[in-house]
Amino acid sequence: MLHGYGSTILDGAWLTLTLALTSMAVAIVLGLLGAAFRLSPIKWLALLGETYATVIRGIPDLVLILLIFYGGQDLVNRVAPLLGHDEYIDINPFVAGVFTMGFIFGAYLSETFRGAFMAIPKGQAEAGMAYGMSGPRVFFRILVPQMIRFAIPGFTNNWLVLTKATALISLVGLQDMMFKAKSAADATREPFTFYLAVAALYLVLTSVSLLALRFLEKRYSVGSKAAEL
């Protein structure tokens, strides 16, 4: 049915999953930093975090991917000679894809995390401080576990969107399953067959992710409704 390209597309699917997971790890770090900046009482930090979230969320993902990939590569090759490196530097598409997707979705997650932290009653942190806990212990022992519960629904949505958006990275040369499906479609002149196979793989990936994240949401919500009552 796939004319021998099935294993090739599955290899691309594994690369797509790796790209999505690694990009999300970068996005989580940037999202937490962005949320911390936006909630900071220091005005210039709050402004920096707000600018990051507003600008990135206001530009289409495809434009940002092309801008960061080609613009970043051009910048690196302009700076390299100043540091004594005369050879042309070709940025690895996977590395570029990870940091580009992470940078983009870090802005979206900063909004998710900011809202989650704001949903936690202020008395929680005050109670921890009253018991003599340090600031970092209050943050990691009291605030973060509760923040995760509030953030999971928004995180789930961002993960699903990021997973599907990885298809755009094929435009900068990453040989993910979208890239390999296009190559197979061009070779066999059967685009519907291969794009349908890729659509099915994306559907499987997002469906399994949705089930896992819903299970996680239920686990973090255990006892919360009773406590609210």
Summary of the structure (lengths in Angstrom):
residues: 229
radius of gyration: 21.2
end to end distance: 56.3
largest distance: 69.4
contacts: 715
relative contact order: 0.15
helix: 84%
strand: 0%
